[in-house]
Amino acid sequence: MDSTLFITESLREVLKTLVEVLLLVLLVVFLFLGTFRATGARGRGGWQ
């Protein structure tokens, strides 16, 4: 069995999970703080 297929699929699952977790964290922070701006998504301005 070729292990590269297993590794490729594993990495794909890890990346998918990271994206899901990031979205979930942003949603929870949004729900607790009440504004999307408070989540740190301020565009090009960065942190001020």
C-alpha positions in Angstrom: 0.0 0.0 0.0 1.3 3.4 -0.9 1.6 5.6 2.2 1.5 8.9 0.3 -2.2 8.5 -0.3 -2.8 8.0 3.4 -0.6 11.0 4.3 -2.3 13.2 1.6 -5.8 12.4 2.9 -4.7 12.9 6.5 -3.3 16.4 5.7 -6.5 17.2 3.8 -8.6 16.3 6.8 -6.4 18.3 9.2 -6.7 21.4 7.0 -10.5 20.9 6.8 -10.7 20.6 10.5 -8.6 23.7 11.0 -10.9 25.7 8.8 -14.0 24.4 10.6 -12.5 25.3 14.0 -11.5 28.8 12.9 -15.1 29.4 11.7 -16.5 28.0 14.9 -14.2 30.2 17.0 -15.2 33.3 15.1 -18.8 32.5 15.4 -18.6 32.0 19.2 -16.6 35.2 19.6 -19.1 37.0 17.5 -22.0 35.6 19.6 -20.4 36.6 22.9 -19.1 40.1 21.8 -22.1 41.0 19.7 -20.2 42.6 16.8 -18.1 41.2 14.0 -15.7 44.1 14.4 -14.9 43.0 17.9 -13.6 39.7 16.6 -10.5 41.3 15.3 -11.5 41.4 11.6 -10.6 45.0 11.0 -9.4 44.8 7.4 -6.3 46.5 6.3 -6.0 48.7 9.3 -4.7 45.9 11.5 -4.8 46.0 15.3 -5.2 49.5 16.7 
